Amino acid sequence: MRTADFDFALPERLIAQSPARPRDAARLLAVHQGRLEDLGVRDLPALLGPGDVMVVNDTKVIPARLRGRRGDAMVEILLNRAEDGGVWEALVRNARRLRPGDIVTIEGAPDCAAKVIERGEGGTVRLDFGADPAMLARALEQAGEVPLPPYIARPDGPRPEDRSDYQTLFARRPGAVAAPTASLHFTPALAAALEARGVRQATVTLHVGAGTFLPLRAEDPRAHRLHAEWGEVTPEAAASINAARAAGGRIIAIGTTALRLLETAAAPDGGIAPFRGLTDLFLLPGHRFRTADMLLTNFHLPRSTLFMLVSAFAGVARMRAAYAHAVEQGYRFYSYGDASLLFREAQP
């Protein structure tokens, strides 16, 4: 297996710079076993049925991009994952300018400063913002920017509407630095139509980290390591998913984050156990999926861990064909783009 095996040509014009309006007006490519079907996101209720359960991620994106100063040196900080006691793991541009013990003040938030605890590899820095979470929350609102992916062009910084556009209908628990983008397609009207169809909903949490933006540089993808992300499957969510499966319903993961968390919490028989902690699960072709029957997801970058994940779920050949079709038909790609509904490849 090589990273180059997951490359494909993508015209730049297909990289979406803003979401469909309304959100559920986006297109939907259904990737069935043996055929492709061009639909719209509003057709999702017709593809699901009574007793099916959607697993959604309720993480909420925080304005996690900050600018800091140590003396005359400026650094750009992207918060990644909260630890205990006000400590955050962050990715810092110009991290080489920082040393343990340095104090970094936050531009635009004069009451906020962080102490450098340690500097790791690849620009990773652990920062101590102090034990008052309200202080950091105020600083983020005052000075933080929505951490849009680099392929969404904002030369003058994020637009005011990005704060709402880059947040999902299900967002409840602050902590993510990237949106679970499959959920960006949901509107109250679509949610009501799914409920009327008899589709149930189970809620989990995975705080998406900055590692989702990092390129995969290794020639062999098996040498790549994902940044750990914090997730939780509550006992109530696990029970709801297991009950649906026992009653013959299908499990639909809304986004790759929900799928990774389900697979992390899965027992050998496919049952879901309660889970709370970190996961760095990297799903590659050859993984035997035990949980979801279907996956709703956006169209992902070439050579990315997420394109590898969908290839593992639906089959490498099927996904290459699906993406070639999507390019030919002008589907919009990436975070603000269109959606695909993948049916899991048959497994032995």
HUMO-V337848 format. One record per residue. N is the residue number from 0. RES is the residue in three letters. OMEGA is omega in degrees with one decimal (999 if undefined). D_FIRST is the distance of its C-alpha to the first C-alpha in whole Angstrom. Layout:
BEGIN
n:N res:RES omega:OMEGA d_first:D_FIRST
n:N res:RES omega:OMEGA d_first:D_FIRST
END
This chain:
BEGIN
n:0 res:MET omega:179.7 d_first:0
n:1 res:ARG omega:176.7 d_first:4
n:2 res:THR omega:-179.3 d_first:7
n:3 res:ALA omega:178.5 d_first:9
n:4 res:ASP omega:-175.8 d_first:7
n:5 res:PHE omega:177.6 d_first:9
n:6 res:ASP omega:172.0 d_first:12
n:7 res:PHE omega:-178.9 d_first:16
n:8 res:ALA omega:179.9 d_first:19
n:9 res:LEU omega:176.8 d_first:22
n:10 res:PRO omega:-177.7 d_first:25
n:11 res:GLU omega:-178.6 d_first:27
n:12 res:ARG omega:-178.8 d_first:30
n:13 res:LEU omega:178.5 d_first:28
n:14 res:ILE omega:-174.3 d_first:27
n:15 res:ALA omega:179.5 d_first:30
n:16 res:GLN omega:175.9 d_first:32
n:17 res:SER omega:-177.2 d_first:34
n:18 res:PRO omega:171.4 d_first:34
n:19 res:ALA omega:178.0 d_first:36
n:20 res:ARG omega:-7.0 d_first:39
n:21 res:PRO omega:-172.0 d_first:40
n:22 res:ARG omega:-176.6 d_first:37
n:23 res:ASP omega:172.7 d_first:36
n:24 res:ALA omega:178.8 d_first:37
n:25 res:ALA omega:177.7 d_first:33
n:26 res:ARG omega:180.0 d_first:32
n:27 res:LEU omega:173.5 d_first:29
n:28 res:LEU omega:176.8 d_first:27
n:29 res:ALA omega:-177.5 d_first:27
n:30 res:VAL omega:179.6 d_first:23
n:31 res:HIS omega:170.1 d_first:25
n:32 res:GLN omega:173.1 d_first:24
n:33 res:GLY omega:178.1 d_first:24
n:34 res:ARG omega:176.5 d_first:26
n:35 res:LEU omega:-177.5 d_first:26
n:36 res:GLU omega:179.9 d_first:29
n:37 res:ASP omega:-175.7 d_first:31
n:38 res:LEU omega:173.2 d_first:33
n:39 res:GLY omega:179.2 d_first:34
n:40 res:VAL omega:179.5 d_first:33
n:41 res:ARG omega:176.5 d_first:37
n:42 res:ASP omega:-175.6 d_first:36
n:43 res:LEU omega:179.8 d_first:34
n:44 res:PRO omega:-179.3 d_first:37
n:45 res:ALA omega:-180.0 d_first:37
n:46 res:LEU omega:178.9 d_first:33
n:47 res:LEU omega:-176.2 d_first:34
n:48 res:GLY omega:178.1 d_first:37
n:49 res:PRO omega:179.8 d_first:39
n:50 res:GLY omega:173.2 d_first:38
n:51 res:ASP omega:178.8 d_first:35
n:52 res:VAL omega:173.5 d_first:34
n:53 res:MET omega:176.4 d_first:32
n:54 res:VAL omega:-175.8 d_first:30
n:55 res:VAL omega:-179.8 d_first:31
n:56 res:ASN omega:-176.0 d_first:30
n:57 res:ASP omega:177.4 d_first:34
n:58 res:THR omega:-178.9 d_first:33
n:59 res:LYS omega:-179.2 d_first:35
n:60 res:VAL omega:176.1 d_first:34
n:61 res:ILE omega:176.4 d_first:36
n:62 res:PRO omega:-162.0 d_first:37
n:63 res:ALA omega:-179.3 d_first:35
n:64 res:ARG omega:-176.6 d_first:35
n:65 res:LEU omega:171.4 d_first:38
n:66 res:ARG omega:-176.3 d_first:39
n:67 res:GLY omega:-179.9 d_first:41
n:68 res:ARG omega:168.9 d_first:43
n:69 res:ARG omega:-173.9 d_first:44
n:70 res:GLY omega:179.0 d_first:47
n:71 res:ASP omega:-176.1 d_first:46
n:72 res:ALA omega:176.3 d_first:43
n:73 res:MET omega:176.6 d_first:41
n:74 res:VAL omega:173.6 d_first:37
n:75 res:GLU omega:-173.7 d_first:35
n:76 res:ILE omega:171.1 d_first:34
n:77 res:LEU omega:178.0 d_first:32
n:78 res:LEU omega:-174.8 d_first:32
n:79 res:ASN omega:-176.5 d_first:29
n:80 res:ARG omega:178.4 d_first:30
n:81 res:ALA omega:171.2 d_first:34
n:82 res:GLU omega:-178.2 d_first:35
n:83 res:ASP omega:169.0 d_first:38
n:84 res:GLY omega:177.4 d_first:41
n:85 res:GLY omega:178.9 d_first:41
n:86 res:VAL omega:177.0 d_first:38
n:87 res:TRP omega:163.6 d_first:35
n:88 res:GLU omega:-177.5 d_first:31
n:89 res:ALA omega:168.4 d_first:31
n:90 res:LEU omega:-173.0 d_first:29
n:91 res:VAL omega:172.2 d_first:32
n:92 res:ARG omega:-172.7 d_first:32
n:93 res:ASN omega:-178.5 d_first:34
n:94 res:ALA omega:-179.1 d_first:33
n:95 res:ARG omega:179.2 d_first:34
n:96 res:ARG omega:-175.5 d_first:38
n:97 res:LEU omega:176.8 d_first:38
n:98 res:ARG omega:175.8 d_first:39
n:99 res:PRO omega:-177.8 d_first:40
n:100 res:GLY omega:178.0 d_first:43
n:101 res:ASP omega:174.2 d_first:43
n:102 res:ILE omega:-179.9 d_first:44
n:103 res:VAL omega:175.3 d_first:43
n:104 res:THR omega:-175.6 d_first:45
n:105 res:ILE omega:178.8 d_first:44
n:106 res:GLU omega:178.9 d_first:45
n:107 res:GLY omega:178.7 d_first:47
n:108 res:ALA omega:-169.9 d_first:47
n:109 res:PRO omega:-179.2 d_first:50
n:110 res:ASP omega:-172.9 d_first:50
n:111 res:CYS omega:174.7 d_first:46
n:112 res:ALA omega:-179.5 d_first:45
n:113 res:ALA omega:176.1 d_first:42
n:114 res:LYS omega:178.0 d_first:42
n:115 res:VAL omega:178.6 d_first:39
n:116 res:ILE omega:177.5 d_first:38
n:117 res:GLU omega:178.2 d_first:35
n:118 res:ARG omega:-178.6 d_first:33
n:119 res:GLY omega:-178.3 d_first:29
n:120 res:GLU omega:173.2 d_first:26
n:121 res:GLY omega:179.0 d_first:25
n:122 res:GLY omega:178.8 d_first:28
n:123 res:THR omega:178.9 d_first:28
n:124 res:VAL omega:173.4 d_first:32
n:125 res:ARG omega:-174.4 d_first:34
n:126 res:LEU omega:178.3 d_first:37
n:127 res:ASP omega:179.2 d_first:40
n:128 res:PHE omega:-179.5 d_first:42
n:129 res:GLY omega:-170.2 d_first:45
n:130 res:ALA omega:-178.5 d_first:45
n:131 res:ASP omega:-177.5 d_first:47
n:132 res:PRO omega:179.9 d_first:44
n:133 res:ALA omega:179.4 d_first:47
n:134 res:MET omega:179.0 d_first:47
n:135 res:LEU omega:179.0 d_first:43
n:136 res:ALA omega:177.8 d_first:43
n:137 res:ARG omega:-179.9 d_first:46
n:138 res:ALA omega:179.0 d_first:45
n:139 res:LEU omega:178.8 d_first:41
n:140 res:GLU omega:-179.3 d_first:44
n:141 res:GLN omega:-166.2 d_first:46
n:142 res:ALA omega:-176.0 d_first:43
n:143 res:GLY omega:175.2 d_first:40
n:144 res:GLU omega:173.4 d_first:38
n:145 res:VAL omega:-175.5 d_first:35
n:146 res:PRO omega:-179.4 d_first:32
n:147 res:LEU omega:177.0 d_first:31
n:148 res:PRO omega:-175.7 d_first:27
n:149 res:PRO omega:-179.1 d_first:27
n:150 res:TYR omega:171.9 d_first:27
n:151 res:ILE omega:-172.0 d_first:30
n:152 res:ALA omega:175.1 d_first:32
n:153 res:ARG omega:-175.4 d_first:35
n:154 res:PRO omega:178.7 d_first:37
n:155 res:ASP omega:-178.5 d_first:40
n:156 res:GLY omega:-179.0 d_first:38
n:157 res:PRO omega:176.4 d_first:38
n:158 res:ARG omega:179.1 d_first:40
n:159 res:PRO omega:-177.6 d_first:42
n:160 res:GLU omega:179.3 d_first:41
n:161 res:ASP omega:179.8 d_first:37
n:162 res:ARG omega:177.5 d_first:39
n:163 res:SER omega:-179.4 d_first:39
n:164 res:ASP omega:-175.4 d_first:37
n:165 res:TYR omega:177.8 d_first:34
n:166 res:GLN omega:-174.8 d_first:35
n:167 res:THR omega:176.7 d_first:35
n:168 res:LEU omega:-174.1 d_first:37
n:169 res:PHE omega:-172.3 d_first:36
n:170 res:ALA omega:179.6 d_first:36
n:171 res:ARG omega:-170.5 d_first:38
n:172 res:ARG omega:-177.2 d_first:37
n:173 res:PRO omega:176.2 d_first:37
n:174 res:GLY omega:-177.6 d_first:34
n:175 res:ALA omega:172.1 d_first:31
n:176 res:VAL omega:172.1 d_first:30
n:177 res:ALA omega:-178.2 d_first:28
n:178 res:ALA omega:167.6 d_first:29
n:179 res:PRO omega:-158.5 d_first:27
n:180 res:THR omega:177.0 d_first:27
n:181 res:ALA omega:-178.7 d_first:27
n:182 res:SER omega:178.5 d_first:31
n:183 res:LEU omega:-178.3 d_first:32
n:184 res:HIS omega:-172.2 d_first:33
n:185 res:PHE omega:174.7 d_first:35
n:186 res:THR omega:174.8 d_first:39
n:187 res:PRO omega:-179.6 d_first:42
n:188 res:ALA omega:178.9 d_first:43
n:189 res:LEU omega:178.1 d_first:39
n:190 res:ALA omega:179.1 d_first:39
n:191 res:ALA omega:179.0 d_first:43
n:192 res:ALA omega:177.6 d_first:42
n:193 res:LEU omega:177.8 d_first:39
n:194 res:GLU omega:178.5 d_first:41
n:195 res:ALA omega:178.0 d_first:44
n:196 res:ARG omega:-178.6 d_first:41
n:197 res:GLY omega:178.0 d_first:41
n:198 res:VAL omega:-179.1 d_first:38
n:199 res:ARG omega:-178.3 d_first:38
n:200 res:GLN omega:172.8 d_first:36
n:201 res:ALA omega:-174.4 d_first:35
n:202 res:THR omega:174.6 d_first:34
n:203 res:VAL omega:179.3 d_first:32
n:204 res:THR omega:167.0 d_first:31
n:205 res:LEU omega:179.9 d_first:28
n:206 res:HIS omega:-174.8 d_first:29
n:207 res:VAL omega:-175.3 d_first:26
n:208 res:GLY omega:-178.6 d_first:26
n:209 res:ALA omega:-179.9 d_first:25
n:210 res:GLY omega:178.9 d_first:22
n:211 res:THR omega:179.1 d_first:21
n:212 res:PHE omega:-170.8 d_first:22
n:213 res:LEU omega:178.9 d_first:20
n:214 res:PRO omega:176.7 d_first:17
n:215 res:LEU omega:-172.7 d_first:14
n:216 res:ARG omega:-175.9 d_first:14
n:217 res:ALA omega:176.8 d_first:11
n:218 res:GLU omega:175.4 d_first:9
n:219 res:ASP omega:-176.4 d_first:6
n:220 res:PRO omega:179.9 d_first:7
n:221 res:ARG omega:176.9 d_first:8
n:222 res:ALA omega:-177.7 d_first:11
n:223 res:HIS omega:177.0 d_first:12
n:224 res:ARG omega:176.4 d_first:16
n:225 res:LEU omega:170.0 d_first:17
n:226 res:HIS omega:179.2 d_first:21
n:227 res:ALA omega:178.4 d_first:23
n:228 res:GLU omega:-177.8 d_first:25
n:229 res:TRP omega:179.5 d_first:28
n:230 res:GLY omega:177.7 d_first:29
n:231 res:GLU omega:166.9 d_first:31
n:232 res:VAL omega:-177.7 d_first:32
n:233 res:THR omega:175.0 d_first:36
n:234 res:PRO omega:180.0 d_first:37
n:235 res:GLU omega:178.6 d_first:39
n:236 res:ALA omega:178.9 d_first:35
n:237 res:ALA omega:-179.4 d_first:34
n:238 res:ALA omega:-179.7 d_first:37
n:239 res:SER omega:179.8 d_first:37
n:240 res:ILE omega:-179.0 d_first:33
n:241 res:ASN omega:179.5 d_first:34
n:242 res:ALA omega:178.4 d_first:37
n:243 res:ALA omega:179.5 d_first:36
n:244 res:ARG omega:-179.0 d_first:33
n:245 res:ALA omega:-179.5 d_first:36
n:246 res:ALA omega:177.8 d_first:38
n:247 res:GLY omega:178.2 d_first:35
n:248 res:GLY omega:177.8 d_first:34
n:249 res:ARG omega:178.8 d_first:31
n:250 res:ILE omega:-180.0 d_first:29
n:251 res:ILE omega:176.7 d_first:28
n:252 res:ALA omega:176.9 d_first:26
n:253 res:ILE omega:178.9 d_first:27
n:254 res:GLY omega:-179.8 d_first:24
n:255 res:THR omega:179.0 d_first:21
n:256 res:THR omega:177.9 d_first:23
n:257 res:ALA omega:-179.7 d_first:25
n:258 res:LEU omega:179.7 d_first:22
n:259 res:ARG omega:179.6 d_first:21
n:260 res:LEU omega:177.1 d_first:24
n:261 res:LEU omega:-179.7 d_first:25
n:262 res:GLU omega:176.1 d_first:22
n:263 res:THR omega:-175.4 d_first:23
n:264 res:ALA omega:-172.8 d_first:26
n:265 res:ALA omega:169.8 d_first:25
n:266 res:ALA omega:-179.1 d_first:27
n:267 res:PRO omega:-179.1 d_first:26
n:268 res:ASP omega:179.6 d_first:28
n:269 res:GLY omega:175.3 d_first:27
n:270 res:GLY omega:-179.1 d_first:30
n:271 res:ILE omega:176.5 d_first:30
n:272 res:ALA omega:172.9 d_first:31
n:273 res:PRO omega:-176.6 d_first:33
n:274 res:PHE omega:174.2 d_first:31
n:275 res:ARG omega:-178.7 d_first:32
n:276 res:GLY omega:-176.5 d_first:30
n:277 res:LEU omega:173.5 d_first:27
n:278 res:THR omega:172.2 d_first:23
n:279 res:ASP omega:-176.7 d_first:20
n:280 res:LEU omega:-179.5 d_first:18
n:281 res:PHE omega:-174.1 d_first:14
n:282 res:LEU omega:-177.6 d_first:13
n:283 res:LEU omega:173.8 d_first:10
n:284 res:PRO omega:-173.4 d_first:9
n:285 res:GLY omega:176.9 d_first:10
n:286 res:HIS omega:176.1 d_first:13
n:287 res:ARG omega:-177.7 d_first:17
n:288 res:PHE omega:-176.0 d_first:19
n:289 res:ARG omega:-168.9 d_first:22
n:290 res:THR omega:-169.5 d_first:24
n:291 res:ALA omega:173.2 d_first:24
n:292 res:ASP omega:-178.5 d_first:25
n:293 res:MET omega:-179.1 d_first:25
n:294 res:LEU omega:170.9 d_first:23
n:295 res:LEU omega:-175.9 d_first:25
n:296 res:THR omega:175.7 d_first:23
n:297 res:ASN omega:176.5 d_first:24
n:298 res:PHE omega:-165.9 d_first:21
n:299 res:HIS omega:-177.4 d_first:19
n:300 res:LEU omega:169.9 d_first:18
n:301 res:PRO omega:174.9 d_first:15
n:302 res:ARG omega:-176.1 d_first:12
n:303 res:SER omega:176.7 d_first:14
n:304 res:THR omega:-177.7 d_first:13
n:305 res:LEU omega:173.9 d_first:15
n:306 res:PHE omega:174.6 d_first:14
n:307 res:MET omega:179.5 d_first:11
n:308 res:LEU omega:-177.9 d_first:13
n:309 res:VAL omega:175.8 d_first:15
n:310 res:SER omega:176.1 d_first:12
n:311 res:ALA omega:-174.6 d_first:12
n:312 res:PHE omega:-172.9 d_first:16
n:313 res:ALA omega:179.6 d_first:17
n:314 res:GLY omega:-175.6 d_first:14
n:315 res:VAL omega:-177.2 d_first:11
n:316 res:ALA omega:179.3 d_first:14
n:317 res:ARG omega:-177.3 d_first:17
n:318 res:MET omega:174.8 d_first:16
n:319 res:ARG omega:178.3 d_first:15
n:320 res:ALA omega:-179.5 d_first:19
n:321 res:ALA omega:-178.8 d_first:20
n:322 res:TYR omega:175.4 d_first:19
n:323 res:ALA omega:177.1 d_first:21
n:324 res:HIS omega:-179.0 d_first:24
n:325 res:ALA omega:177.7 d_first:24
n:326 res:VAL omega:-178.5 d_first:24
n:327 res:GLU omega:-177.0 d_first:26
n:328 res:GLN omega:174.2 d_first:29
n:329 res:GLY omega:173.5 d_first:29
n:330 res:TYR omega:-180.0 d_first:28
n:331 res:ARG omega:-170.9 d_first:28
n:332 res:PHE omega:169.4 d_first:25
n:333 res:TYR omega:-163.5 d_first:24
n:334 res:SER omega:-178.6 d_first:27
n:335 res:TYR omega:-173.5 d_first:30
n:336 res:GLY omega:-177.7 d_first:28
n:337 res:ASP omega:-173.5 d_first:28
n:338 res:ALA omega:171.4 d_first:27
n:339 res:SER omega:174.4 d_first:25
n:340 res:LEU omega:-174.0 d_first:25
n:341 res:LEU omega:173.1 d_first:22
n:342 res:PHE omega:-173.7 d_first:23
n:343 res:ARG omega:177.1 d_first:21
n:344 res:GLU omega:177.7 d_first:19
n:345 res:ALA omega:-179.3 d_first:21
n:346 res:GLN omega:179.7 d_first:19
n:347 res:PRO omega:999 d_first:21
END
